[in-house]
Amino acid sequence: MSRAMGIDISIWDDDNSTPQMCNFSTAMKAGASFVFIKASQIYADSDFLMNWKNAKAAGILRGAYHFLDWRVSEVDQAKLFVGLLGSDPGELPPVLDLEMNPASYNLTYQVVQGRVRNFLSIVEQSTSKIPMIYAGYYYWNAWMGKDPSWSRYPFWLAWYNEESVIKVPYPWSRWMFWQYSDGGLGLKYGCESKSVDMNWFNGSVEELKKFANVSIPIPEPSVCQCCGQSFPLPGPAPTNRYKVIANVLNIRSGPGTNYPIVGTLPYGMIVIVLESDGGWARFDKGWLSYSYLVKV
């Protein structure tokens, strides 16, 4: 099977010996068709803007990722992330990187899942691109549950083992990208570090290009009032934003309890109501009872 290969990089691949930490033309000559670049965690990755610009100039397909840090509001982190992307969100989907252990911060499963959905929702609304999720098989199963609605997001699997024993967590049946090694030869791919993360796309280079082009037109940039930079920040919360106040709220296929349950939402989840029918609200996954929603 023909597959496209690529790398992912961050500040950790920079030894500070030169202004440019990665030569993307060299990476492409070595066979890389794409690169994922760390944009932020609590703060911006100090090399991101330079890497983002240089990768675009080289003509390699780009995706940016954010490492979710449980110590800081996911809303603030999402604003930081989309602010860095500005009017250029890249060709590949923006990525949420799930690695930090929530147990270290005494978070519940419901809180973790709600915060992840909040982050993804802000990024999607701000970039008009459906984000991608990066996680390991065991991490996902431990914290994110088996809600089928997660399948709308492409999945990037971290799995450092043979493909013959690869495991993809439910609800996905296949990985879109697979990070299969952290031991690629950094110099070979134009990086200053001795090693670099290696990835496969689950398709050919031509299929990768088609995947990269499936996006909604990018919104016009706005201007940040604090620094004057031009980029699309999330605007004021729309009046149709509601917060789930039930521990677990059923999603139904229609506006009433006589309709079947098609999923659930955790406490704290923010939804965008598209229309109403009596005491029922429709969002993009189905119908919810207004009795368990509060406007935010």
C-alpha positions as CSV (number, residue, x, y, z in Angstrom):
1,M,0.0,0.0,0.0
2,S,1.3,3.4,-1.0
3,R,1.6,5.8,2.0
4,A,2.8,9.4,2.5
5,M,5.5,9.9,5.1
6,G,6.1,13.0,7.2
7,I,7.6,14.4,10.4
8,D,6.5,16.4,13.4
9,I,8.7,18.9,15.2
10,S,8.8,21.4,18.2
11,I,11.3,23.6,20.0
12,W,12.9,20.3,21.3
13,D,14.3,19.8,17.8
14,D,16.2,23.0,18.0
15,D,19.8,23.1,19.3
16,N,20.0,26.9,18.9
17,S,23.1,26.6,16.7
18,T,21.4,28.4,13.7
19,P,18.4,30.7,13.3
20,Q,16.7,28.0,11.2
21,M,16.0,24.8,13.2
22,C,14.7,22.8,10.3
23,N,15.4,22.9,6.6
24,F,12.1,21.7,5.1
25,S,13.5,21.5,1.6
26,T,15.9,18.9,3.0
27,A,13.0,17.1,4.7
28,M,11.2,16.9,1.4
29,K,14.2,15.6,-0.5
30,A,14.4,12.8,2.2
31,G,10.8,11.8,1.4
32,A,8.7,13.9,3.8
33,S,5.4,15.0,2.3
34,F,4.1,16.8,5.4
35,V,5.1,18.3,8.7
36,F,3.2,18.9,11.9
37,I,4.7,21.8,13.9
38,K,4.0,22.5,17.6
39,A,2.4,25.9,18.0
40,S,1.7,26.2,21.7
41,Q,1.2,24.7,25.1
42,I,0.7,27.3,27.9
43,Y,2.8,29.6,25.8
44,A,3.7,29.8,22.1
45,D,6.5,27.6,20.9
46,S,9.2,30.1,20.3
47,D,10.2,28.6,17.0
48,F,6.6,28.2,15.7
49,L,6.2,31.3,13.6
50,M,9.6,30.9,11.9
51,N,8.9,27.2,11.2
52,W,5.4,27.9,9.9
53,K,6.7,30.5,7.5
54,N,9.7,28.5,6.3
55,A,7.6,25.3,5.8
56,K,5.1,27.2,3.7
57,A,7.9,28.7,1.6
58,A,9.3,25.2,1.0
59,G,6.0,24.0,-0.2
60,I,5.5,21.1,2.3
61,L,2.0,20.4,3.6
62,R,1.7,21.8,7.1
63,G,-0.4,21.1,10.2
64,A,-0.1,22.9,13.6
65,Y,-0.7,21.3,17.0
66,H,-1.4,22.4,20.5
67,F,-0.4,20.4,23.6
68,L,-3.3,20.6,26.0
69,D,-2.2,21.5,29.5
70,W,-4.6,20.8,32.3
71,R,-3.2,23.6,34.5
72,V,-4.7,26.3,32.3
73,S,-8.1,27.1,31.0
74,E,-8.8,25.3,27.7
75,V,-10.6,28.3,26.4
76,D,-7.5,30.5,26.9
77,Q,-5.3,27.8,25.3
78,A,-7.6,27.6,22.3
79,K,-7.5,31.4,21.9
80,L,-3.7,31.3,22.0
81,F,-3.6,28.6,19.4
82,V,-5.9,30.2,16.9
83,G,-4.2,33.5,17.5
84,L,-0.9,32.1,16.4
85,L,-2.4,30.5,13.3
86,G,-4.0,33.8,12.3
87,S,-5.3,33.9,8.8
88,D,-3.0,30.9,7.8
89,P,-4.3,27.8,9.6
90,G,-2.3,25.5,7.3
91,E,-3.2,22.9,4.8
92,L,-3.8,20.0,7.2
93,P,-6.2,20.1,10.1
94,P,-5.2,21.9,13.3
95,V,-4.4,19.3,16.0
96,L,-5.2,18.9,19.7
97,D,-2.4,16.9,21.3
98,L,-3.6,14.8,24.3
99,E,-0.7,13.5,26.4
100,M,-0.7,15.2,29.8
101,N,-2.2,12.9,32.5
102,P,-5.4,14.4,34.0
103,A,-5.1,12.1,37.1
104,S,-2.2,14.3,38.3
105,Y,-4.7,17.2,38.6
106,N,-7.6,15.2,40.1
107,L,-9.8,15.7,37.1
108,T,-12.9,13.6,36.4
109,Y,-13.7,11.9,33.1
110,Q,-16.6,14.3,32.6
111,V,-14.5,17.4,33.1
112,V,-11.7,16.1,30.8
113,Q,-14.1,15.3,28.0
114,G,-15.9,18.6,28.4
115,R,-12.7,20.6,28.3
116,V,-11.5,18.7,25.2
117,R,-14.8,19.4,23.4
118,N,-14.7,23.1,24.4
119,F,-11.2,23.4,22.9
120,L,-12.1,21.6,19.7
121,S,-15.3,23.7,19.3
122,I,-13.4,27.0,19.6
123,V,-10.7,26.0,17.1
124,E,-13.3,24.7,14.6
125,Q,-15.4,27.9,14.9
126,S,-12.3,30.1,14.6
127,T,-10.5,28.3,11.7
128,S,-13.5,26.8,9.8
129,K,-11.6,23.5,9.9
130,I,-12.5,20.3,11.7
131,P,-9.6,19.7,14.1
132,M,-7.7,16.5,14.4
133,I,-7.0,14.6,17.7
134,Y,-3.6,13.1,18.6
135,A,-3.5,10.5,21.3
136,G,-2.3,7.1,22.3
137,Y,-4.6,4.1,22.3
138,Y,-4.4,3.5,26.1
139,Y,-4.7,7.2,26.9
140,W,-7.8,7.5,24.9
141,N,-9.5,4.5,26.3
142,A,-8.6,5.6,29.9
143,W,-10.1,9.1,29.6
144,M,-12.2,9.7,26.6
145,G,-14.8,6.9,26.6
146,K,-16.7,5.4,23.7
147,D,-18.9,8.2,22.5
148,P,-19.4,7.7,18.8
149,S,-19.6,11.4,18.1
150,W,-15.8,11.7,18.5
151,S,-15.5,10.0,15.1
152,R,-16.2,13.3,13.3
153,Y,-12.6,14.3,14.1
154,P,-9.7,12.7,12.2
155,F,-7.5,10.7,14.4
156,W,-3.7,10.8,14.7
157,L,-2.5,7.7,16.6
158,A,0.7,7.6,18.7
159,W,1.8,3.9,18.6
160,Y,5.5,2.9,18.8
161,N,5.1,-0.7,18.0
162,E,4.8,-3.0,14.9
163,E,1.8,-2.3,12.7
164,S,0.8,-6.0,13.0
165,V,-0.3,-5.4,16.6
166,I,-1.6,-1.8,16.1
167,K,-4.7,-0.8,18.1
168,V,-7.0,2.1,17.1
169,P,-9.4,3.2,19.9
170,Y,-13.2,3.3,19.4
171,P,-15.0,5.0,17.7
172,W,-12.4,5.1,14.9
173,S,-11.9,2.1,12.7
174,R,-8.6,3.4,11.2
175,W,-6.0,6.0,11.8
176,M,-5.6,9.0,9.6
177,F,-2.0,9.6,10.7
178,W,0.2,7.3,12.7
179,Q,3.3,8.5,14.7
180,Y,5.3,5.3,14.5
181,S,8.7,6.4,15.8
182,D,10.5,9.1,17.6
183,G,13.8,7.9,16.3
184,G,14.0,9.3,12.8
185,L,17.4,10.7,11.8
186,G,17.1,14.4,12.5
187,L,19.9,15.5,10.2
188,K,18.5,13.5,7.3
189,Y,15.3,15.4,7.5
190,G,17.0,18.8,7.9
191,C,16.6,19.1,11.7
192,E,19.2,20.1,14.2
193,S,18.2,17.4,16.7
194,K,19.7,13.9,16.4
195,S,16.2,12.4,16.2
196,V,12.8,13.4,14.9
197,D,9.3,12.0,15.2
198,M,8.2,10.0,12.1
199,N,4.6,9.6,10.8
200,W,2.6,7.9,8.1
201,F,-0.5,9.2,6.4
202,N,-3.0,6.4,5.7
203,G,-3.0,6.9,2.0
204,S,-0.9,8.0,-1.0
205,V,0.7,11.4,-1.5
206,E,-2.2,12.3,-3.9
207,E,-4.8,11.2,-1.4
208,L,-3.0,13.3,1.2
209,K,-3.2,16.4,-1.1
210,K,-6.9,15.7,-1.6
211,F,-7.4,15.4,2.2
212,A,-5.5,18.7,2.8
213,N,-7.8,20.5,0.4
214,V,-11.0,19.5,2.1
215,S,-11.7,22.6,4.2
216,I,-14.2,25.5,4.6
217,P,-13.0,28.9,3.4
218,I,-11.0,30.8,6.0
219,P,-12.8,33.7,7.7
220,E,-11.4,37.2,7.3
221,P,-8.9,38.1,10.0
222,S,-9.7,40.5,12.9
223,V,-7.4,42.7,14.9
224,C,-6.4,41.9,18.5
225,Q,-7.0,45.0,20.7
226,C,-4.1,44.3,23.0
227,C,-1.2,44.1,20.4
228,G,-2.6,45.1,17.1
229,Q,-1.8,41.8,15.4
230,S,-4.2,40.6,12.7
231,F,-5.7,37.2,13.3
232,P,-9.1,35.6,13.8
233,L,-9.8,35.4,17.5
234,P,-13.0,33.9,18.7
235,G,-15.6,36.6,18.8
236,P,-18.1,37.3,21.5
237,A,-20.1,34.2,22.6
238,P,-23.1,33.9,20.4
239,T,-26.5,34.1,22.2
240,N,-27.2,30.5,21.1
241,R,-24.4,29.0,23.3
242,Y,-25.7,26.7,26.1
243,K,-23.9,24.8,28.8
244,V,-25.0,21.2,29.9
245,I,-25.9,21.1,33.6
246,A,-26.8,17.4,33.8
247,N,-24.2,14.9,34.9
248,V,-25.0,13.0,31.6
249,L,-27.4,14.5,29.1
250,N,-29.0,12.2,26.5
251,I,-28.9,13.3,22.8
252,R,-32.0,12.2,21.0
253,S,-32.7,11.9,17.3
254,G,-35.8,14.2,17.5
255,P,-37.4,16.7,19.9
256,G,-39.0,14.5,22.5
257,T,-38.4,11.5,24.8
258,N,-40.2,9.3,22.4
259,Y,-37.2,9.6,20.0
260,P,-34.3,7.2,20.5
261,I,-31.1,8.1,22.3
262,V,-28.2,8.6,19.8
263,G,-25.5,9.7,22.3
264,T,-24.7,11.6,25.5
265,L,-23.0,14.8,26.6
266,P,-21.0,15.3,29.8
267,Y,-21.6,18.0,32.4
268,G,-20.1,21.4,31.4
269,M,-20.2,20.8,27.6
270,I,-20.9,23.9,25.6
271,V,-23.2,23.4,22.6
272,I,-24.4,25.8,19.9
273,V,-28.2,25.6,19.5
274,L,-29.3,25.7,15.8
275,E,-33.1,25.6,16.3
276,S,-35.8,25.0,18.9
277,D,-39.0,23.0,19.1
278,G,-41.0,23.5,22.2
279,G,-38.7,22.5,25.1
280,W,-36.1,21.0,22.9
281,A,-33.0,22.3,21.3
282,R,-31.2,21.0,18.2
283,F,-27.4,21.1,17.8
284,D,-25.2,19.5,15.3
285,K,-25.5,16.0,16.8
286,G,-29.2,15.8,17.6
287,W,-31.8,17.1,20.1
288,L,-31.4,18.1,23.8
289,S,-33.9,19.0,26.5
290,Y,-33.8,22.7,27.5
291,S,-34.4,21.6,31.1
292,Y,-30.7,20.6,31.3
293,L,-29.2,23.6,29.5
294,V,-28.3,27.0,30.6
295,K,-27.4,29.9,28.4
296,V,-23.8,31.2,28.5
